[in-house]
Amino acid sequence: MFIPFKGRGLVLLLIAVVAAVLVNLGVDYGPSFMHGIDDNNRTFVVIGIVAGIFTFLFSKFACPREEQRLIDEDTGESVILKQRHSLFFIEVKYWVVLFPAFTLLALIDFPETDSWSGHRDLRRAFRSEVSTQAEVFCPEQISDGMFQRDAALSSDGTLFLYTLQAGRSSRIMFSENRLKEWGEPTPVSFGGTWRDLEPAFLPGTHQLYFASHRPLPDETLSGDANLWRTEWKDGVWAEPVPLNEINTEGDEYYPSLSSDGTLYFTSKREAATAGENIWMAKATGDGFAMPVALEGGVNTDQDEFNAAINPQGDLLIFGSVRKDGPGGGDLYFSRRNADDAWSEAHLLGIEINTERLDFSPFFDPSGDVLWFTSTRIGDHDTFEGGLKTIRKTSRTAGNGQGDLYRIRVYFDDIEQG
C-alpha cells in the first residue's frame, strides 16, 4: 500500500530552496564565519543544502510509505505489522545520515579550475557607495589585518592592485574585473623574488609603474629601490624594464603620473632640501626628461614622500611629518599655479589625518574619491577577553597595521582642515 504524494513534496522542495537562498545570503552578508565558503565551493554547498533538506523532509513526510499488513481472520481487518518510509529504496533513517553529509561538502577544498570565479566581497566593495567619512575598503577580505597599502585602479576600472607588506617583504597583489566580476587577488606574475611595492597606472592605459628592490639588468644582488615599468596586454604582464633616466644609486619610490605622462616620485638626492623630496620628470618621446625637485610650497627641510598627482596634473597630495600635523605622518595638498609653481601646502582634514601614520594617497579614476593607507586604530584599541578573542582582534582591520581607506572628497572645494 502506498500513500499518494498529494503535492506535499512541492511544498517541501520550496522550503529547501528557501533555506538555500538564506544560506546564499548568509555567505554574502551573514556573520564572518560564513565568509569562509569560497566561490569554488559555493555551488556544492547550495546543492548540498537543497538536496539534504528536501530528501530528508520528503522521505519523512511525503514519500510513499511501504507497509506490511496482516489480515485478522476473525474480523477481516488488516493490521499494520511494519511501516517503512523510503525514498529511492533508501529508508529515512539513512537519509538522516546523508543530510549532514551533503553539507560537509563545504569543508572540501576543491581544486581550482581555469574557469572564472568572481570575488563577491571585492565586487560588493566596489559597488558600494563611497562615504564622505573615511571607511576601510573591503574589510576581512582585502583589509584583513595584514599590512595593505598603495591602492591602484586602472582608468577603465578593470585592474586593481595594491601592496601586501609583511616586515621588510612586500608583494604587489592583482585582481582583474572580467565580465563585471572581480577575481580573487593574486600576486602579480612579475614578482615573487624581490621586494615590489607602490603600483601606479598611467591614466588611460594599462601601463603600470612601480618601485622595486630587484637588481638592475647589470646587477645580481638586490640593492636600492628603483622605478620600473610594465604593461598589462592580452591578459599577461610584460617583463618589467627599469626607468634608467630616473633611477640613481639612491632610492626612488612611489611613482604617480598625470594624463600627459609627467612622472612624480619620491627621492633623496642632491640639489634638493634635506630629507626625502618630491621630484617631477616630464615625458619625452622615448622616456623622461631630467628630473627636477618641485618648486614652491611642497618640499621643505622635512621629509616629503608618497605623492599622488591627479590626472589633470594640478593637484598634489603627499605625505610629510610636520609640526602642524596630528602626528605619525600626515597627508597634505598643494595646487599648481599658472606659472607652474606649487602653492603652500595645507594639511588635509581630520576625516583623513589621525595621530597615526596616514600615507600612500591615490586619486580614484572617478574623480572625487581619494584612496589612502592608514595605520589608525579601530574600535579595538585594547585587548579584552581570552586568547581566542585577542587573536581574532589582531587579525582584523584597525589593528594598527596598514589598511586601505576610501573617502569621497570634492577636490574643487578642498581647503585646509
Secondary structure, DSSP 8 states (H G I E B T S, - for coil): -----TTHHHHHHHHHHHHHHHHHHHHHHS-GGGGGS-HHHHHHHHHHHHHHHHHHHIIIIIS-EEEEEEE-TTT--EEEEEEEEEETTEEHHHHHHHHHHHHGGGGS-----SS--B-HHHHHHHHS---SS-EESSBTTTBSSSEEEEEEE-TTS-EEEEEEEETTEEEEEEEEEETTEEB--EE-TT-SSS-EEEEEE-TTS-EEEEEE-S--TT--S--S-EEEEEEEETTEE---EE-TTT--SS-EEEEEE-TT--EEEEE--TTS-SS-EEEEE-B-SSSB---EE--BSS--SS-EEEEEE-TTSSEEEEEE--TTSSSS-EEEEEEB-TTS-B---EE--TTT--SS-EEEEEE-TTSSEEEEEE--B-S--S--S-HHHHHHHHTSTTBSS-EEEEEE--GGG----
